[in-house]
Amino acid sequence: MRLLLRRSVQEHKLLRWRTEFVLWARFELTGGERMLVRKYDMEKGYLTIEGSWRDLRRAGLYAFLPALIIASLFGASFAWYFLVLFGSYAIIAWIIYEQIREAIKMADIINGRDFKSRSAMLMMRRERRMIGYAAAFIHLLEMLKKGEGTDVIELGEEHEGALRLVTDTYAPA
């Protein structure tokens, strides 16, 4: 697998003062890797969903006013008002969340996708992330090549433990 990256700069036709930096990224797969992707039906999945909690909070904030307007238009009685308010708020928040979240689908990155940002530094950060995603994807493909076998991992001093022993420091000695 190879990671293909192309950087470019675009100026808007209407807003000449606004410049966007564009990073095009694509995973170029070999025939065997493409067969693994098809075998495990990975094209429908996501490579990553970035900043999902931040985007969910933003969507919730943006959905409040439209939901309030809809509830005031269609909520005839007091009980119906709150039912319409909460129902429309949930639907509108989900629609906005789906539009603003940064999700990278496997099919997009295998076929190539443009990532736009207003800053060159953000474009460089995106490039570093794409390199990390490519390394993780290569590791995933290597695991898929091995199949469904059992791996034995020897743990040594270089591995940090995930669990920590917590003792009661206030107990009498």
Contacts in CASP RR format, 6 or more apart in sequence:
PFRMAT RR
TARGET T0000
AUTHOR 0000-0000-0000
METHOD contacts of the structure
MODEL  1
MRLLLRRSVQEHKLLRWRTEFVLWARFELTGGERMLVRKYDMEKGYLTIE
GSWRDLRRAGLYAFLPALIIASLFGASFAWYFLVLFGSYAIIAWIIYEQI
REAIKMADIINGRDFKSRSAMLMMRRERRMIGYAAAFIHLLEMLKKGEGT
DVIELGEEHEGALRLVTDTYAPA
1 27 0 8 1.000
1 28 0 8 1.000
1 29 0 8 1.000
1 30 0 8 1.000
1 33 0 8 1.000
1 134 0 8 1.000
1 137 0 8 1.000
1 138 0 8 1.000
1 141 0 8 1.000
2 27 0 8 1.000
2 28 0 8 1.000
3 25 0 8 1.000
3 26 0 8 1.000
3 27 0 8 1.000
3 28 0 8 1.000
3 130 0 8 1.000
3 131 0 8 1.000
3 134 0 8 1.000
4 24 0 8 1.000
4 25 0 8 1.000
4 26 0 8 1.000
4 27 0 8 1.000
4 28 0 8 1.000
4 112 0 8 1.000
5 23 0 8 1.000
5 24 0 8 1.000
5 25 0 8 1.000
5 127 0 8 1.000
5 130 0 8 1.000
6 23 0 8 1.000
6 24 0 8 1.000
7 21 0 8 1.000
7 22 0 8 1.000
7 23 0 8 1.000
7 24 0 8 1.000
7 123 0 8 1.000
7 127 0 8 1.000
8 21 0 8 1.000
8 22 0 8 1.000
8 24 0 8 1.000
9 19 0 8 1.000
9 20 0 8 1.000
9 21 0 8 1.000
9 22 0 8 1.000
10 19 0 8 1.000
10 20 0 8 1.000
10 21 0 8 1.000
10 22 0 8 1.000
10 116 0 8 1.000
11 18 0 8 1.000
11 19 0 8 1.000
11 20 0 8 1.000
12 18 0 8 1.000
12 19 0 8 1.000
12 20 0 8 1.000
18 118 0 8 1.000
19 118 0 8 1.000
20 116 0 8 1.000
20 117 0 8 1.000
20 118 0 8 1.000
21 116 0 8 1.000
21 117 0 8 1.000
21 118 0 8 1.000
21 119 0 8 1.000
21 120 0 8 1.000
21 122 0 8 1.000
21 123 0 8 1.000
22 114 0 8 1.000
22 115 0 8 1.000
22 116 0 8 1.000
22 123 0 8 1.000
23 114 0 8 1.000
23 115 0 8 1.000
23 117 0 8 1.000
23 123 0 8 1.000
23 126 0 8 1.000
23 127 0 8 1.000
23 130 0 8 1.000
24 112 0 8 1.000
24 113 0 8 1.000
24 114 0 8 1.000
24 115 0 8 1.000
25 109 0 8 1.000
25 112 0 8 1.000
25 113 0 8 1.000
25 115 0 8 1.000
25 127 0 8 1.000
25 130 0 8 1.000
26 109 0 8 1.000
26 110 0 8 1.000
26 111 0 8 1.000
26 112 0 8 1.000
26 113 0 8 1.000
27 109 0 8 1.000
27 110 0 8 1.000
27 112 0 8 1.000
27 134 0 8 1.000
27 137 0 8 1.000
29 37 0 8 1.000
29 110 0 8 1.000
33 141 0 8 1.000
36 42 0 8 1.000
36 141 0 8 1.000
36 144 0 8 1.000
36 145 0 8 1.000
37 43 0 8 1.000
37 106 0 8 1.000
37 110 0 8 1.000
40 144 0 8 1.000
42 106 0 8 1.000
43 105 0 8 1.000
43 106 0 8 1.000
43 107 0 8 1.000
43 110 0 8 1.000
44 105 0 8 1.000
44 106 0 8 1.000
44 107 0 8 1.000
45 105 0 8 1.000
45 106 0 8 1.000
45 107 0 8 1.000
46 103 0 8 1.000
46 104 0 8 1.000
46 105 0 8 1.000
46 106 0 8 1.000
47 104 0 8 1.000
47 105 0 8 1.000
47 106 0 8 1.000
47 109 0 8 1.000
47 133 0 8 1.000
47 137 0 8 1.000
48 103 0 8 1.000
48 104 0 8 1.000
48 133 0 8 1.000
49 101 0 8 1.000
49 102 0 8 1.000
49 103 0 8 1.000
49 104 0 8 1.000
50 101 0 8 1.000
50 102 0 8 1.000
50 103 0 8 1.000
50 104 0 8 1.000
50 129 0 8 1.000
51 101 0 8 1.000
51 102 0 8 1.000
52 101 0 8 1.000
55 97 0 8 1.000
55 100 0 8 1.000
55 101 0 8 1.000
55 102 0 8 1.000
56 93 0 8 1.000
56 97 0 8 1.000
56 101 0 8 1.000
58 96 0 8 1.000
58 100 0 8 1.000
59 93 0 8 1.000
59 94 0 8 1.000
59 96 0 8 1.000
59 97 0 8 1.000
59 100 0 8 1.000
60 89 0 8 1.000
60 93 0 8 1.000
60 96 0 8 1.000
60 97 0 8 1.000
62 93 0 8 1.000
62 96 0 8 1.000
63 89 0 8 1.000
63 92 0 8 1.000
63 93 0 8 1.000
63 96 0 8 1.000
64 89 0 8 1.000
66 88 0 8 1.000
66 92 0 8 1.000
67 85 0 8 1.000
67 87 0 8 1.000
67 88 0 8 1.000
67 89 0 8 1.000
67 92 0 8 1.000
67 93 0 8 1.000
68 85 0 8 1.000
70 84 0 8 1.000
70 85 0 8 1.000
70 88 0 8 1.000
70 92 0 8 1.000
71 81 0 8 1.000
71 82 0 8 1.000
71 84 0 8 1.000
71 85 0 8 1.000
71 88 0 8 1.000
72 81 0 8 1.000
74 80 0 8 1.000
74 84 0 8 1.000
75 81 0 8 1.000
75 83 0 8 1.000
75 84 0 8 1.000
75 85 0 8 1.000
104 113 0 8 1.000
104 133 0 8 1.000
109 133 0 8 1.000
115 123 0 8 1.000
115 126 0 8 1.000
117 123 0 8 1.000
117 126 0 8 1.000
END
